[in-house]
Amino acid sequence: MSFCVLIPARMASSRLPDKPLADIAGAPMVVRVAQRALQSSATRVVIAADDVRITTACAQHQIQAVLTRSDHPSGSDRLAEACEALDLQDDEIVVNVQGDEPLIDPASIDAVAQLLAQRPDCSMSTLAHAIDSVHDFANPNVVKVVLDARNTALYFSRAPIAWWRDGFAQGGLNGGITALPNPAPLRHVGLYAYRVGFLRQFPQLPQAPLEITESLEQLRAMWHGHRIAVHVTDHAPGPGVDTPEDLARVREVFQRTA
């Protein structure tokens, strides 16, 4: 099995301006992401950038990058353009690694790529891990997923799912969540593998009502009948970078491991 890692990177960020170029131990963050991805089994790691400043920084660190349009509405659209620029074939597998995950686990990249290769019935694969915190279970910024017997996604939600019968009696949503259901709920991690043919098709699919309600793009694929295989890992991912505080924490990690 061979696969390519594509890393979408755009300069616009309301909470952390010029985020892809934020310095982490002497290199831009997007370069640090690519360096982690290069530790996976990927045959190729490419940055899909929306700004020449990103491609210039990548070239300075010997990281391959392609320049894409700046007006894409989503990372999936950006990756679809990158597939065209790289002349990737429909049956090839690409893994979408977010450009703000400088601590991404290379083994997780391999896992989602291998899973999709083993699941011809699925158009995508992704990652999840068990939730062990009531706070995370209640947090709408922590996306949850429920699976079938083959670890195929049944639904993704910002709500606390799966919800157990006596959950309301034990405090419920309005009274505050005080316990976790058993078995443990699963947190979805935004690491995706796609077949290139589906990735080219996906941006053309009409938005789904559920996607709009939940603000979760993967629900568009499911609404149109595409299946998503889920690899359940024992390890929570390293912290991503959305805010200056996140960036400070990641910098500390790099300093400790340097």
N, C-alpha and C positions, 0 to 999 in steps of 0.2 A: 504494500500500500504506500502510495506517495500522496502528499498534500502540500498546499501552499498556505502560508499565513499572510493575511492581509490586515493591516492596521489602519483604520480610518483616523485621520487627524485634522482637526479644523481649529483655526485660531480663535474664533469667537467663543467666549465663555463669560457668562455674566458674573460668576462667583470668583473666577481666577483668570484674569486676562492673559492672553498669549500662553495658555496652559501647556501646549505641546513643547514649548521651548523653555519651560521652567527648569532651572538648573538643579540637578541631583548629583552630587558628588562629582562635579566637573563635566557632566554631559547633559544634554537636553532630555527631558522626561520621555519623549517619544523614542529617542535613541535607546534609553534604558529599557523600554518595553520591547523594542526589537531585539536587543541583546538577550533578554530573557527568552524570547520566542526562538532565537537561534539555538538555544540549548535543547529545544524539542527535536523531534525527528523530521521536521518540515524540510522539504527540499529547497524551499525558497521563502524568504521573508521580505515583504514589500510594504512600505508606507504609502497609503493613499492620502495625499495631502491636498489642502485647498489653498495653499499659499506658498510662494516661491521661497519664503524665509525658512519654511520647514524642509523643503527639498534641498536647499543649500546646506542646512545644518546636518541633514542626513548624509549628504555627499562628503562632508568634512569628517564624518565618522565611519565611512565606508558602508553605509546602510543604503540599500536600494530604495528608491522612492519614485512615485509617479505623481504628476500634478493633475488634479481633477477640478471640475467646476466648483465654484464657491457657493452656488445657490442650491445645492442638494438639500431636500427636506429631511433626509435621514442618512445614517451611516450605511444602510443597505443600498441606497441609491448610489452612494459614493463608491462602494465596493463593486457594484454592477458596472460602473464606468471603468474602474480599474481592471476588471476582468477583460473588458474589450481592449484596453490599452496593452495588456499583457498577452493577448491572444490565447486565453485559456479556453479549453474545450469543455463542452457541456457536461461530460461525465467526470471531470476532475473535481476534487474536493478542496474547498478552501475553508480555513478557520478564521473567523473574525475575532481578533483580539483587540479589545478597546485600548485606545491610545493613552488612557489615564490609569493603566494597571501595571506600573513598573515592577510589581512584586508577583506578577502572574506565575503560576506554577507550570513549568514546562511539561510535567507529567500530565496535567489536566488538558493541555493542548493536545497531546498525543491521544488521550482517552476519548475526547469527543470526536476526533478524526477517525479513530479506529472503530468507534461505535457506529458512526454513520456508514462506514464501509461495510459493516456487518448487517446493516438494516436497510436493504433495498426498498422496503415498504415505506421508508421515511424520507422526507425531503430535507430535514434538518436534524441536528442533534445539539444538545446543550448540557449544562452541568447543574447539579443541586447537591445540597448537604443538609443534614438534620439540624433543626433549630433547637437550641437548648436554653433559650432566653425568652421569658414572657414578654419582655420589652420588644424584642425583635418580632415575635409573633404578632404583636399588636401594631407594630410600626408600618404605616402604609408605604414607606419608602423601601421596605424589605419585601420583595416580591415572593409569593409562595406558589408552589406547584403541587398538584396531586397527580398520581400516576396510576396506570393500570397494571395488570399482572406482568406485563413484559417491559415495564418501565417506559411506557409511552405516555406522554403528557395527556391528561384529561382536561386540565384547565390551569391557567395561571391567574393569579389575583393579587391585588394589594390588600385585600381583606384577609383576616385570619382563617385560613382553610387548611385542612379539613376541620369542620366544626362539629364537636361531639354533642350528642343529644342533651346531656345535662349541663352543657356549658352555660346556658343562661341562668340555670338554677344556682350555679356556683359563682355568680357575680355578673356574668353576661357581658355584653359589649358596653352598655351604658353604665353598669356598675363597676367596670374595670375587670380586665382579665387577670386572674390570680393563679392560673394553672395552665399547663400544656396538655393537649390531648395525647393519647397513647394509641397507636405508635406515634413517634415524634413527627411533627409537621416538617416539611422540606422547604428550604430557602432556595430560590432560583438564583443562579449566578449567570451573569450576562456574557457567557462565552459560547459562541455558536460555530458549528460546522455546517456548511451548505454544499450541495452539488451546484456547480456553476450554472447549469441549465435552469435550475430553480431560482438561483440568485438573479439571473437575468430577467426572469418572469415576475419575481416578487414585487418590484416597484410599480409594475403595471396593474397589479390587482387593486380593485377598489377597496377603500378603507372599510373595515367591519364595524358595526355598531358597538360590539363588545370592546374592540380596540379603542374606540373613541371614549367609551365610558371609563375603562381602566387605564388609559394611556399606556398600553402595552402593545408594541408592534407585533409581537409573536402571535397574538390572538388573530391577526389578519390571516396568517398562514392557516391556522386551525379552522377558522370560519369558512375558508375556501376549500376545506377538505384535505389539507396537507398534514401529515403526521410529524411529530417531533419526538425523537428518542432522547432519553435523559440518562446520563451517567451520574450515579449517586456516589459521591466521594466521601471519605471519612474525615477529610480535612477542610476546614473553612479556608477560603482564599485570603491572601494578604490584602491589606487595605488599599483601596483605590484612592484617587486624588480628585476631589471635587471642590475643596475649599483651601484657603491658606493654612488652616490648621491641619488638614490632611497632608498637605505638602510637607509641613514641619515634621510630622510623625514619620513619613516615609524617608525624609532626609536622615532622621535619627537612626532608622534601621540600616541605611547604607553606611552611615558612619560606624555603627557597631560591627558591621560585617566586613568592613574594608580591610 
